[in-house]
Amino acid sequence: NLQLTLTQAPPSSEILVFTDASVKDTELKSAVEAMIQITKSTVTFLLTNSISLRSQQNVSLSRLLSQSDIQLYRDLSHISGGQTIEVT
């Protein structure tokens, strides 16, 4: 959980999140954004099985990240000065 990581990590940490999981706690977005700003941490997401990579992969749609998931990851990385990278 990113929120827990932010509370445990030293200030100005660079956090890398590797995931193929959909967002489970969207209601925590504001709290996570606040923690990012308070800790001055940089968060970079490396996403696999994203919907934009659908044509390149043989995975069912149910396992793909939705556009709203990808956008939330992008929003969080943007506010922190990090990146969202989609990988195969």
C-alpha positions as CSV (number, residue, x, y, z in Angstrom):
1,N,0.0,0.0,0.0
2,L,1.5,3.3,-1.1
3,Q,0.1,5.2,1.8
4,L,1.8,2.9,4.3
5,T,5.1,3.2,2.3
6,L,4.9,7.0,2.4
7,T,4.5,7.0,6.2
8,Q,7.4,4.6,6.7
9,A,9.9,6.0,4.1
10,P,12.3,8.8,4.9
11,P,11.6,12.3,3.5
12,S,12.5,12.9,-0.1
13,S,12.4,9.2,-0.9
14,E,12.2,7.8,-4.5
15,I,9.6,5.1,-4.5
16,L,9.2,2.7,-7.4
17,V,5.8,0.8,-7.6
18,F,5.7,-2.2,-9.9
19,T,2.1,-3.4,-10.4
20,D,-0.4,-5.0,-12.6
21,A,-3.1,-4.5,-10.0
22,S,-6.1,-2.3,-10.3
23,V,-6.5,0.5,-7.8
24,K,-8.4,-0.8,-4.8
25,D,-8.7,2.3,-2.5
26,T,-9.5,5.2,-4.8
27,E,-11.0,7.1,-1.9
28,L,-7.5,7.4,-0.4
29,K,-6.2,9.4,-3.4
30,S,-6.4,12.8,-1.6
31,A,-4.7,11.3,1.5
32,V,-1.9,9.8,-0.6
33,E,-1.4,13.1,-2.5
34,A,-1.1,14.9,0.8
35,M,1.5,12.4,2.0
36,I,3.4,12.8,-1.2
37,Q,3.5,16.5,-0.7
38,I,4.4,16.3,3.0
39,T,7.2,13.8,2.5
40,K,8.4,15.4,-0.7
41,S,8.7,11.9,-2.1
42,T,8.9,11.0,-5.8
43,V,6.7,8.1,-6.9
44,T,7.2,6.3,-10.2
45,F,4.8,3.5,-11.3
46,L,5.8,0.7,-13.7
47,L,2.5,-0.7,-15.0
48,T,2.1,-4.1,-16.7
49,N,-1.1,-5.4,-18.3
50,S,-2.4,-1.9,-19.0
51,I,-5.3,-1.5,-21.3
52,S,-3.3,0.5,-23.8
53,L,-1.0,-2.5,-24.3
54,R,-3.9,-4.8,-24.9
55,S,-3.2,-5.5,-28.5
56,Q,0.4,-6.6,-27.6
57,Q,-0.6,-9.1,-25.0
58,N,-2.6,-12.3,-24.7
59,V,-4.4,-11.5,-21.4
60,S,-8.1,-11.3,-20.7
61,L,-9.7,-7.9,-20.4
62,S,-10.6,-8.7,-16.8
63,R,-6.9,-8.7,-15.9
64,L,-6.1,-5.4,-17.6
65,L,-5.9,-2.1,-15.8
66,S,-8.7,0.3,-16.6
67,Q,-8.2,3.8,-18.1
68,S,-9.3,5.2,-14.7
69,D,-6.7,3.1,-12.9
70,I,-4.0,4.3,-15.2
71,Q,-5.1,7.9,-14.9
72,L,-5.0,7.7,-11.1
73,Y,-1.4,6.3,-11.2
74,R,-0.5,9.1,-13.6
75,D,-2.0,11.7,-11.3
76,L,-0.1,10.5,-8.3
77,S,3.2,10.2,-10.2
78,H,2.7,13.7,-11.7
79,I,2.0,15.4,-8.3
80,S,5.2,13.8,-7.0
81,G,7.4,14.6,-10.0
82,G,7.7,11.0,-10.9
83,Q,6.6,9.0,-14.0
84,T,4.1,6.4,-15.0
85,I,5.7,3.9,-17.3
86,E,3.7,1.1,-19.1
87,V,5.7,-2.0,-19.8
88,T,5.0,-5.3,-21.5
